[in-house]
Amino acid sequence: MEVLYLLIPLSVFLALVIALVFVFAIRSGQFDDLEGPAYRVLADEDEVDDTQSSAENSNSQRVQP
């Protein structure tokens, strides 16, 4: 029973710390855009340099002896 004198204040303190971290995360913008990163993963943003791709195409068309 005496352990409750330690556990109850410790649990209240831990709950306050968790609440403060959550409020800080909300105010810093952690939860502003939840869907954007998921769409950015799926978006194809690979840009091919035209000079490099034309050089690769000319090399691949050569016949090796």
Contacts in CASP RR format, 6 or more apart in sequence:
PFRMAT RR
TARGET T0000
AUTHOR 0000-0000-0000
METHOD contacts of the structure
MODEL  1
MEVLYLLIPLSVFLALVIALVFVFAIRSGQFDDLEGPAYRVLADEDEVDD
TQSSAENSNSQRVQP
25 31 0 8 1.000
END
